[in-house]
């Protein structure tokens, strides 16, 4: 399995802490990037690829931080001008364009679930792709519409089309098929405010008759860190062991 950690699009929201990037925010004494890497390392045979902003690698030595935390990780430098997570994934094509499974993790969140179990359920259901969802209607998230048989029928970015919001964890049975679908989406210029995201890639797979499913979790198990307020909320949860 290839595991892609998307850290290049994470905004530097710690304005009160020297301008350090969010990935270095210490939550209960542990940097966010270390917590995300620990999640990825639960897959003992997984190859980890971490996409980071070139500017943050230069100024804050983020690449060195990742290498110290996980020496076998492959680090990809991404220019600040790259248009979204799907484009970042394409930059990782030397690692991802294979028949191996692909797991994509957004780095601006923590998900308190056993990902190995989730992936196993996706495999047992013989899905072509799957994602973890929680309940929301806020337009900061991406969404999928789910049919009565549990199959995803539509995906949308920054637009609520249901209460199934993406928790930023995506599994694909075939990395090469994901890459092909991402390219098809970009060729159609299916962007949101000029950027291309991962969730809408599912629409291309659905058009190919792929079986896409969800694994829903309780909202308490999903800890988004997309704003300074959310960061402080997560820090408080860890302080009180919530």
Secondary structure, DSSP 8 states (H G I E B T S, - for coil): -EEEEE-TT-----TTTTT--GGG-EETTEEHHHHHHHHHTTSTT-EEEEEEEHHHHHHH-HHHHHHHH-TT-EEEEE-TT--SHHHHHHHTHHHHSSSS-EEEEESSEEE-S-HHHHHHHHHHTT-SEEEEEEE---TTSEEEEE-TTSBEEEEEESS-SSSEEEEEEEEES-HHHHHHHHHHHHHTT--BTTB--STTHHHHHHHTT--EEEEE--GGGEEE-SSHHHHHHHHHHHHTT-
